[in-house]
Amino acid sequence: MADQKKVKSFNNYNKVELRGIFSTFDKNNDGYITKQELKLSLKNIGIFMEDKDIVDMVEKVDSNKDGLIDLDEFYELCHTFLGIEGVEQEGEMDQEEVANREQGLKEAFDVFDHDKDGLISEEELSKILSSLGMKEGKKLDHCKEMIKKVDVDGDGMVNFDEFKKMMKACGTLVPFS
């Protein structure tokens, strides 16, 4: 029962944080993210995508087929993009699904690893969280604490293996908190 409560609190926290991120992507505050807003917002955090890939991404989560991303569809997009949906069933996945999830995690890690040294530093974490409009990014001390919680080898940074374990263990977009 306690585990269910913990998962539920992660999901609630996730939605609160994602709502804030959604509002930074929704440039005109109309409650929807257009393909153009999505492409620009992703570009602002260092993810460059072709128009075709943006269209494909929107189509995957656009449940009402209006060509826009609403808040619920944005939750789905974030989970799909990070490859963290359904982590509990990983044993039931085929090799291609496991490889796709691994690739999604690597892409997410690369967004945080701005200098491409294979490690996420406090500064890199702060920059990404701030660019996403998250209050955790404003203070380096907070980022240092977030990293300390997942830093298995004690080097003060997060490597890909630590990132992957953390994402799988938490099953959440904002796993550091």
KEFI-685484 format. One line per 3 residues: number of its first residue (from 0); for each residue x, y, z of C-alpha. Coordinates in Angstrom, 2 decimals, decimal comma, padded with zeros to 5 digits. Layout:
N
NUM) X Y Z  ... .
//
This chain:
177
0) 000,00 000,00 000,00  002,81 002,41 000,83  004,40 001,72 -002,57 .
3) 001,12 002,58 -004,32  000,98 005,86 -002,39  004,56 006,65 -003,42 .
6) 003,82 005,96 -007,10  000,69 008,11 -006,89  002,65 010,98 -005,32 .
9) 005,28 010,73 -008,10  002,48 010,89 -010,67  000,88 013,91 -008,96 .
12) 004,24 015,66 -008,68  004,92 014,77 -012,27  001,69 016,38 -013,43 .
15) 002,29 019,55 -011,41  005,79 019,91 -012,86  004,66 018,98 -016,36 .
18) 001,91 021,59 -016,21  004,62 024,21 -015,63  006,69 022,87 -018,51 .
21) 003,59 022,75 -020,71  003,00 026,46 -020,09  006,55 027,28 -021,24 .
24) 005,97 025,33 -024,48  002,53 026,95 -024,99  003,91 030,32 -026,14 .
27) 000,55 032,04 -026,72  -001,12 030,54 -023,60  -004,09 029,15 -025,52 .
30) -003,96 025,75 -023,79  -002,46 023,97 -026,80  001,01 023,40 -028,17 .
33) 001,29 023,73 -031,93  003,89 021,88 -033,97  005,78 025,17 -034,34 .
36) 005,72 025,84 -030,59  006,93 022,30 -029,93  009,79 022,58 -032,41 .
39) 010,89 025,98 -031,03  010,69 024,82 -027,40  012,67 021,67 -028,11 .
42) 015,23 023,74 -030,01  015,56 026,03 -026,97  016,66 023,07 -024,84 .
45) 019,04 021,74 -027,46  016,86 019,21 -029,26  016,84 019,84 -033,00 .
48) 014,20 017,94 -034,94  013,05 017,95 -038,54  009,47 019,04 -039,28 .
51) 008,56 015,48 -040,29  009,74 014,18 -036,89  007,71 016,85 -035,09 .
54) 004,62 015,87 -037,11  005,20 012,19 -036,28  005,66 013,02 -032,60 .
57) 002,41 015,01 -032,47  000,49 012,34 -034,38  001,59 009,67 -031,88 .
60) -000,03 011,47 -028,95  -002,79 013,51 -030,64  -005,69 011,39 -029,39 .
63) -008,41 013,80 -030,57  -006,71 014,35 -033,97  -006,89 018,15 -033,85 .
66) -003,20 018,58 -034,76  -002,45 020,22 -031,42  -001,13 018,94 -028,11 .
69) -003,29 019,57 -025,06  -002,11 019,03 -021,48  -003,09 015,34 -021,27 .
72) -001,45 014,65 -024,62  001,64 016,51 -023,39  001,88 014,13 -020,40 .
75) 001,81 011,25 -022,86  004,39 012,92 -025,10  006,80 013,44 -022,20 .
78) 006,52 009,85 -021,03  006,83 008,47 -024,55  009,74 010,77 -025,43 .
81) 011,69 009,71 -022,36  010,90 006,06 -022,91  009,68 005,53 -019,36 .
84) 006,11 004,38 -019,86  005,42 000,86 -018,70  008,84 000,29 -017,18 .
87) 007,41 -002,36 -014,86  006,66 -004,64 -017,81  010,21 -004,54 -019,18 .
90) 010,56 -008,31 -018,69  007,66 -008,79 -021,09  009,15 -006,57 -023,81 .
93) 010,82 -007,87 -026,96  014,39 -006,88 -027,85  013,28 -004,11 -030,20 .
96) 011,14 -002,48 -027,49  014,02 -002,72 -025,00  016,38 -001,17 -027,58 .
99) 013,87 001,62 -028,28  013,51 002,35 -024,58  017,30 002,39 -024,18 .
102) 017,58 004,79 -027,13  014,89 007,03 -025,62  016,75 007,14 -022,32 .
105) 020,01 007,93 -024,13  018,35 010,78 -026,02  016,94 012,15 -022,77 .
108) 020,35 011,85 -021,11  021,97 013,66 -024,04  019,60 016,61 -023,56 .
111) 020,94 017,05 -020,04  024,58 016,30 -021,00  025,11 019,61 -022,78 .
114) 028,91 019,37 -023,10  028,67 015,72 -024,28  031,24 014,44 -021,77 .
117) 029,03 011,54 -020,68  028,16 013,16 -017,35  025,42 015,47 -016,09 .
120) 026,89 018,21 -013,88  025,06 020,53 -011,48  025,38 023,34 -014,01 .
123) 023,95 021,26 -016,85  021,07 020,09 -014,69  020,40 023,66 -013,59 .
126) 020,43 024,95 -017,17  017,94 022,37 -018,45  015,59 022,59 -015,47 .
129) 015,63 026,40 -015,69  014,99 026,36 -019,43  012,00 024,12 -018,77 .
132) 010,68 026,65 -016,27  011,26 024,42 -013,26  012,07 026,12 -009,96 .
135) 014,60 023,40 -009,04  016,99 024,76 -011,68  017,32 028,17 -010,07 .
138) 019,69 027,11 -007,25  022,89 025,13 -007,79  022,72 023,83 -004,20 .
141) 019,36 022,24 -005,00  020,78 020,67 -008,17  023,75 019,37 -006,17 .
144) 021,36 017,68 -003,72  019,32 016,21 -006,56  022,47 014,73 -008,10 .
147) 023,70 013,44 -004,75  020,53 011,33 -004,43  021,37 009,33 -007,57 .
150) 025,16 009,58 -007,68  026,16 005,96 -007,01  029,90 006,38 -007,67 .
153) 030,20 009,60 -005,63  031,81 011,73 -008,35  029,25 014,56 -007,99 .
156) 027,78 013,93 -011,43  025,28 011,57 -013,04  026,57 009,14 -015,67 .
159) 024,30 007,30 -018,11  024,07 004,13 -015,99  023,02 006,16 -012,94 .
162) 020,54 008,10 -015,07  019,09 004,91 -016,53  018,70 003,21 -013,13 .
165) 017,14 006,33 -011,69  014,64 006,66 -014,54  013,68 002,99 -014,38 .
168) 013,36 003,02 -010,59  011,26 006,17 -010,48  009,28 005,89 -013,68 .
171) 008,91 009,65 -013,60  009,93 012,58 -015,72  011,31 014,51 -012,78 .
174) 013,15 011,76 -010,94  015,65 013,82 -008,95  013,23 015,17 -006,36 .
//
